[in-house]
């Protein structure tokens, strides 16, 4: 499939259904009511790992942010999911925002509406030269994959994000909608 056709198919899945499905069909996520605030910027996909970057597209210079999805295919069970989740959150922050000096402040294991566990991490730091908040939701699907849906946004322009409905609750609903492909 040509890159242009793949991009068009991804755009149709992303915009038409308010959902995003990875090009390799390993996972999907509901983009929810704020879908129009995000555009796919990068898709790096292999048979075992995926990295998707969504850029914030609001027409303002103050509100900046991005969302990322990371998927790691699993063939074995993870014995210590708590330790795995902590390591994944710390690793993503160190790799993705090395100059942001993000510090994790919240580490919570919770259950979604279906009773499935997820990990919620929050951190504070600097994104694009502004104080910022990062939220990461980690899901582990035994025998299928481990994933992180993360949102980072500057504290500048919070009013714009509020008007669009991009709140802590919306970020958590978005992240917990991440599911393996079917």
HELIX and SHEET records of a PDB file:
HELIX    1   1 UNK A    3  UNK A   11  1                                   9    
HELIX    2   2 UNK A   12  UNK A   16  3                                   5    
HELIX    3   3 UNK A   32  UNK A   37  5                                   6    
HELIX    4   4 UNK A   81  UNK A   96  1                                  16    
HELIX    5   5 UNK A  158  UNK A  164  1                                   7    
HELIX    6   6 UNK A  168  UNK A  176  1                                   9    
SHEET    1   A 3 UNK A  19  UNK A  21  0                                        
SHEET    2   A 3 UNK A  27  UNK A  30 -1                                        
SHEET    3   A 3 UNK A 179  UNK A 180 -1                                        
SHEET    1   B 7 UNK A  38  UNK A  45  0                                        
SHEET    2   B 7 UNK A  49  UNK A  56 -1                                        
SHEET    3   B 7 UNK A  65  UNK A  73 -1                                        
SHEET    4   B 7 UNK A 145  UNK A 154 -1                                        
SHEET    5   B 7 UNK A 130  UNK A 141 -1                                        
SHEET    6   B 7 UNK A 117  UNK A 127 -1                                        
SHEET    7   B 7 UNK A 103  UNK A 111 -1                                        
END                                                                             
